[in-house]
Amino acid sequence: MAYIQGRPPANTLFAHRWGDFGPELGSAVFIHHTSDGKSHSLVIEGRRRQVLEALIHRPVCSASRCRISEAKRVLAKEYGLEIETRYYQPEKGVNISGSTS
């Protein structure tokens, strides 16, 4: 796995718990536009919806208590969404929120 040097973008959501993603209320309909110009309606619910909504608005860095990898896998494999993953090298003496310890 290759790490990116430096810090994540300033607008990154640093999620320490699932509550940081907002309320888990029901499902939502998303319109997915594919590269071939077609559109599809996707109904996504629960944690997958929380993760997708967060990723639509900004980059997300999650703590081990709220791993988003399973939601990302399902969104990519079952719904055909392209989700880019970037890995940043953890800095010694810096916690997940980016502030010094």
C-alpha positions as CSV (number, residue, x, y, z in Angstrom):
1,M,0.0,0.0,0.0
2,A,1.4,3.4,-1.0
3,Y,1.0,6.3,1.3
4,I,0.5,9.9,0.3
5,Q,2.9,12.3,2.1
6,G,1.4,15.2,4.0
7,R,-2.0,15.6,5.6
8,P,-5.5,14.9,4.3
9,P,-7.4,17.9,2.8
10,A,-8.6,20.5,5.4
11,N,-12.3,19.6,4.8
12,T,-11.8,15.9,5.7
13,L,-14.4,14.4,8.0
14,F,-12.5,12.6,10.8
15,A,-15.0,10.1,12.1
16,H,-14.3,8.7,15.6
17,R,-17.8,7.0,15.9
18,W,-20.8,6.3,13.7
19,G,-22.6,9.3,15.2
20,D,-20.1,11.6,13.4
21,F,-21.7,10.6,10.1
22,G,-25.1,12.0,11.1
23,P,-28.4,10.2,11.9
24,E,-29.0,6.8,10.4
25,L,-32.6,7.5,9.3
26,G,-34.1,5.3,6.7
27,S,-33.2,5.1,3.0
28,A,-32.5,7.6,0.3
29,V,-32.6,7.6,-3.5
30,F,-29.5,8.6,-5.4
31,I,-29.1,9.1,-9.1
32,H,-26.0,7.5,-10.5
33,H,-24.7,8.8,-13.8
34,T,-22.5,6.3,-15.6
35,S,-19.6,7.1,-18.0
36,D,-21.8,5.9,-20.9
37,G,-24.3,8.7,-20.2
38,K,-27.0,6.5,-18.6
39,S,-28.6,7.3,-15.2
40,H,-29.8,4.8,-12.6
41,S,-31.8,5.3,-9.4
42,L,-30.2,3.7,-6.4
43,V,-32.0,3.2,-3.1
44,I,-29.4,3.0,-0.3
45,E,-30.1,2.7,3.4
46,G,-28.4,2.6,6.8
47,R,-24.7,2.9,7.3
48,R,-24.1,2.6,3.5
49,R,-26.3,5.7,3.0
50,Q,-24.4,7.5,5.8
51,V,-21.0,6.7,4.3
52,L,-22.1,7.6,0.7
53,E,-23.6,11.0,1.9
54,A,-20.4,11.8,3.7
55,L,-18.2,10.8,0.7
56,I,-20.4,13.0,-1.6
57,H,-19.6,16.1,0.5
58,R,-16.0,15.6,1.5
59,P,-13.2,13.1,2.1
60,V,-13.6,10.8,5.1
61,C,-11.0,9.4,7.5
62,S,-12.5,6.9,9.9
63,A,-11.3,5.4,13.2
64,S,-11.3,1.7,13.7
65,R,-14.6,1.9,15.6
66,C,-16.4,2.9,12.5
67,R,-14.7,1.2,9.7
68,I,-16.2,2.2,6.4
69,S,-14.4,-0.4,4.2
70,E,-17.4,-2.8,4.2
71,A,-19.8,-0.1,3.2
72,K,-17.4,1.1,0.5
73,R,-17.0,-2.4,-0.8
74,V,-20.8,-2.9,-1.1
75,L,-21.3,0.5,-2.8
76,A,-18.6,-0.3,-5.3
77,K,-19.4,-4.0,-6.0
78,E,-23.2,-4.1,-5.7
79,Y,-24.1,-0.6,-6.8
80,G,-21.2,0.0,-9.3
81,L,-20.0,3.3,-7.6
82,E,-16.4,4.3,-8.1
83,I,-14.9,5.3,-4.7
84,E,-11.3,6.4,-4.6
85,T,-9.2,5.5,-1.6
86,R,-6.1,7.4,-0.6
87,Y,-3.9,6.4,2.3
88,Y,-2.0,9.1,4.3
89,Q,1.0,8.2,6.4
90,P,0.1,8.6,10.1
91,E,2.3,11.2,11.7
92,K,4.0,10.3,15.0
93,G,2.5,12.4,17.8
94,V,-0.6,13.3,15.8
95,N,-4.0,11.9,16.6
96,I,-6.7,11.1,14.0
97,S,-8.2,14.6,14.1
98,G,-4.9,16.1,13.0
99,S,-4.1,18.0,16.2
100,T,-0.9,17.4,18.1
101,S,-1.0,15.2,21.1
